[in-house]
Amino acid sequence: MNILINLIPIKKGGGQQVATNFIEHISQASDMGFNIYVCCTENTEIHRLLVNADIEKVFAVNNSLLSRAVFSYKEYYTIIYKHSIDVVYTMFGPSLPKAKEVLTVVGCAYSNIFYPEVNFWEKWPLKKRLIAKAIDYYRLKTTLNADAVIFENESMRLRSKNIYDFPSERSIFIKPSVSSHLLKANSLTIKSSERNNIHSTKQILLLTGWHLNKNLQALPNIAYALNLKGVNDVIFTVTISKEHEGALSLIQEAKRLGVENYLNFIGTVSPFELEELYKNSYAVMLLSLLESFSNNIIESWAMKRPLIISDLEWARSICNKAAYYVDRDSSDQVAAAIKNLVDDSLLYNNLVNEGVKELSTYPSPSEKVKLQFEFIKRLHEKGV
């Protein structure tokens, strides 16, 4: 069976980490009868990994809009028919166009298109909001047009059936897996004393790019609330560049409030830098309005770091008891949660232990890749 894996939409962020895991364990697909072909964006970390992987053929596409369009509507079909492709699997992102007698499978992480009751783009300027909604419409249509969908969130899978009537027999929920690099580091053996005394400051990690959904704009007010509570040994470490316009605006506001020393912008990091980043952190914070999932969640559990997260349906459906839930719109409540973790070692350790328990229910990177290919193989054999 010949399968074309589409990694073109994945260029950075959490998707890059997932794709890195996938590439490292992709060889087992050959044992299941798959001949593997991959398309990706040129000169990305994913492209560099693929060059060194044992894969039949890698097609690298320039990131320009014109190059992607030419690939999608011309070169793509040449690949399909020249190599007798049976299945096209888009790991994340819009599906490539359908081709006759070719099974199309997509992995979906677009949480907001399955939560229409949430006004996801509410805080965006009108022009950007209209563009974002148009993109969402395109993403929804290409997702539902696929022959099958792989979800990383059970709530989204159920909503695809209940809201959009997508056949449940053509979808599956597969839990994410933690990064191979963290597992190789044997992170679960980190001692409590190491966790609490890495630095004189307690770093709260926000592993994210800039997006209003992430609520980074609340950081100056959270820092101000911490300062009022007498907590002055905490620093927020954020993985966006200090030159980013969003970071500059936060720094300016923090200076106005007299709390600029609470903010630390370090820029983007590669999957290979994650271990050290988590080791140097005291806790992890995720204040998103919506997520299908987030690598931050399982990585915090694997690295024995407590997780502070939005008190919302999507978060509770994933984390159960393995997180400290807060009102993302209340800076005072977020600051109180951080203070409680600092003051209460029993609370801290209980959250860590719950995270380890929750993590034990998740597949390894190898197991997750196998589950994906097993699902695709079943569909193909059924002639879906």
N, C-alpha and C positions, 0 to 999 in steps of 0.2 A: 504494500500500500504506500503510495507516494503522498507525502504531506508537505504543504508549504506553510511555514509558520511566519506570520506577519508581526514583526516587532518594530515596524516603522514609526508608529505613534510614540514609542517609548524612548525618551531622550534623557530624562533625569528624574530625580525624586524617588518616591516609593516604588514606582513602576520599574525603575532601573534595578532596584534591589531584588524585586521579584524575578525579573528577567535574568539577572545574574545567577540566582539560584537555579532557575530553569535550565540555563545553558550548561551549568556544571553537572547536571544530572540527566541531560538529554540523551546520553548514549544508551540508556536503558530502553528507549523507544525502538532502537534497532533490534533489540532482543524480542520485541513484541511484533515485529514484522513491518515496521515503518522505515521507509527511505526518506530522509529528512532534507528539506530545502528551506532556507530561511531568507527573508528579506528584512532589511534594517536600514536605519538612517546612517549615512556615511559619516565617518570620523567621530563617532560617539563611543563611549565606554563599551556599549553593547557590541558595536562593530569590532572593536579591538579584541574583545573576548571571543567573538565568533571566528575571527581569523585563525585563532589558535585551537579552536575546537574541532572535533572529528565529525565534520558535517559534509554531506555530499556536495552542496553548493550554497554559497552565500551571495545574495544580490544586494549590493549597497546602493542606496538612493540618495542623491543630493537633497539637502533640506529645503531647497527653494520651492516655492509654490508651483512653479512651472514644471520642475523636475518630478515632483510628486504626482502632478496631474498626468504627465506623460506616462509615468510608470503605471498609474492606476487604470488608465484607459487604453494603453497600447502594450507596453512591455510586459505587463502583468499577464495579459492573455497569451502572449508569446510563450511565457514560462509555463503557463497552464497546459498548453497543447504540446509544446516541445517535450516536456518532461512527464506528460500524462498524469498530472496532479489529480488525486482523488479527493483530497480534503484541504481546505484552507482554514487555518486556525489563527485568528487575530487575538493575541493574548489580552491586550487592553486597547481600547480605542475603537473608532468606527470600522466596521467590516469593509473589506475590499469588495468590489462589485461581484455579483453572482456570475458564475459561469455554468454552462450547461453540464448537468450530471456531475457537478462538483459539490460536495458537502461543505457548507460554511458554518463555522463555529466561532463564537466570540466570547471573550471573557469580559464581564461588565463590572465597572467600578464607578459608574455614574449614579451616585446616590440620589441626587436631587431630582432626576427624571422619574424616580419611583416614589418620591414624596411630594406630589404636586400640591399638597396642602401647605407646604413650607415655602414662604416667599424668599427663596434662596438669594435672589439678586437685589433684594430690597434696598440695600445701602449703596448700590452702584449708581453712577450718573446715568441719566436717561439713555444717552446714545449707547454706552457700554452695556446697559441692561437689555436694550433691544437686540443688540448683536449677540449677547450671551444667550438670550431666549431662542434666537434663530438657530444658533449652534446646538442648543439642547434639543430642538425639534429634529434637527438632522441626526443627532446622536441617537435619539429615541427610535427614529424610523429605521436607521441602519441596524440597530440592535434587534428590534423586533422582526426585521426582514431576514435575519440569519436563520439557519435551519435549527440551531441549538445555541443555548447560552449557558456559560459557566459563571455562577455567582460566588462571591466570597462572603455573602451575608444572607442568611436564611430569610430574613424579613423582606429583603429585596426580591428574592425568588418568589415568595408567596405573593407579593404585590404585583409582580409581572403577570401572574395568573388572574388575581382578583381585580386588578384595575384595567389591564390591557388584554386579558384573555389569551396570554401566551400559553401554549400547551405545556402542562407541568411535566409530561413525559419527555419533553425535549429540553428540559433545563435540569441543572444539578447544583447543589450547594457543596462546595469543597472548602474546608477551612484553610486559611493561609498557613504558611510555615515560617519559622524564624530564619533569619539570614544564616547561611552556612558558615559565614565568617565568625559570627558570634558563637555558634556551636563548636567550631573548631578551637575557639579560645578557651573552652571549658569554663565559661563564665559562671556557671552555677556554683562553682567552688569559692567564689569571692567571699571573704570573711566580713562579718559585720563591722569589725574595727576598721578594715580597709575602706568600707563604704562610707563611714562617718568621718574619716579623718584624712581624706585625700588632699584637701586644701583647707585653709583657714576659712574660706568662704564656701557656702553650700550652693552649688550650681543647680539651678532648675533648668532642665534641658527642654527646649522647644525645637524639635527637629522638623523643620518645615520651610517651605518657600513662602513668599508673600502672597496672601490672599485674604480678602476680608472675611471669608468663611472661618479662618483660623483664629480670628479675634486678637491678633497681635496688638492691635490699636489700644487694647485695654491695659497693656503692660505698665505704662507710666502711672496710671491710677492705682494699679495693684501694688506697685513699688511704693507709692505714696502712702497707701493704707498700711503696708508693712512697716514703713518708717514710723508712722504714728503708733504702731503697736510695739515699737522698740526692737523690731527684728532688723538688724543692720548688717548681718553676715550672710545675706542671701544675694545671689546674682542670677539674672536670667540670661542663659546662653542660647542665642538664636542663630540658626543656620542660614541667615541671609547676609549679604555684604553690607558693611557699614556705609558704603557709598550708595546703596539702593535708596530711592526717593522715599520709600516707606520707612526705612530705618532712620533716615535723616529727620523725618517728621516726628518719629518717636523720641529720638534723641533731643530734639528741640523742645518737645513737650516735657520730657523728663528734666531737662535743665530748668525749665520754668518752675517745676515743682520741687526742684532741689534734690532730685533722686537719680541723676544721670549715672551715678556709680553702680546702680542696680542692673544696668543693661550692658550686654556684651554680644556684639554681632561678629560672627566668625566666618561668614560666607558658607558656600556649599561644601559638602564633604562627599567623598567617595565611599562605596560600600566597605572598602578595606580600612577606612578610618573609624568605623562605627564602634568597634570594641573599645578603643581608647577614649572616645567621646563619652560613651556610657560609663566607663570606669571613673571618669572625672566628674560625674554628675551625682547629685544627691537624690534627685527625684526627676520625674518626667511629667510634663504638663501638655494637655491637648484640650483646647477650648473651642473646638469646631462646632458649628451649627449642625453640620451633617457630614458623615463619612460612610462609605460602604464598608470600609475597614481602614486600619492604619497600621503600618509596620511599627510605629511607636508603641502600640499596645503590647504586642507579643515580645518586642525587643526589651521593653521595660521589665516584663515578667522574667525573661531569660537572664537579664543582667541584675536581677534582684534590686530593682529600683521601684519605689512606690509610684503609682500613676494617679495624677490629678486630672479629672476629665469632666466634660460637660454632663450635667444631669439631664439627659435626654434619652428618648426611646432607643435610638440607634446604639448609644453607648452602653446602656444597661443590658440590651439584648446580647452584646458581645462580652462584656466584662463581668457580669454577675457581681460577686463579692470582691473581685480583684481590682478595685479602684476606689478612689476617694471622689465622690460626686459633688460637684459645685454648680451653683447658678452662674453660668458664664457671663451674665450681664451684671453681676454684683462683684465689684472689685473688692469690697470689704469681705465678702464671704470667701473669695479665692485666697485673699491674704490670711484670713483666719485659718483656712485649711493648711496653708503652708506653716503657719505658726504652730498649729496643733501637731504637725509632723515633727517639727523641730523640738517641741517640748515633750512629746509623748513617744518614747522609744517602743513601748508596747504596741501602740497604734501603727507605728512605722513597720515593725517586724511582722505584725499581723497582715498588713497589706502585701508585704513581700511574700509571705507564705501562701496567701490566697492566690497570688499571681503564679507561683510555682505550680500549685494545684491545677489552675486553669490551663496553664501551658501544657500540662501532661495529657490533655484531651486533644491536642493539635497534632497533625502529621509532621513528620520530618520533611525536609526539602525533597528527599528522594521519594518518599511515600506520596507526597502531593503531586509530583510529576507523574508518577505511575497512575494515580487516580484520574488525572486529566486524560492521559492516553487511553486508559481503559474505557472511559466514557465515550471518547471519540471513536474507538474501535467498535464498541457496541452499536453506536448509531450507524456507523458505516455498514456493519454486517446486517442491520435491520433494513437498510436501504432507505433511511429517513431522507 
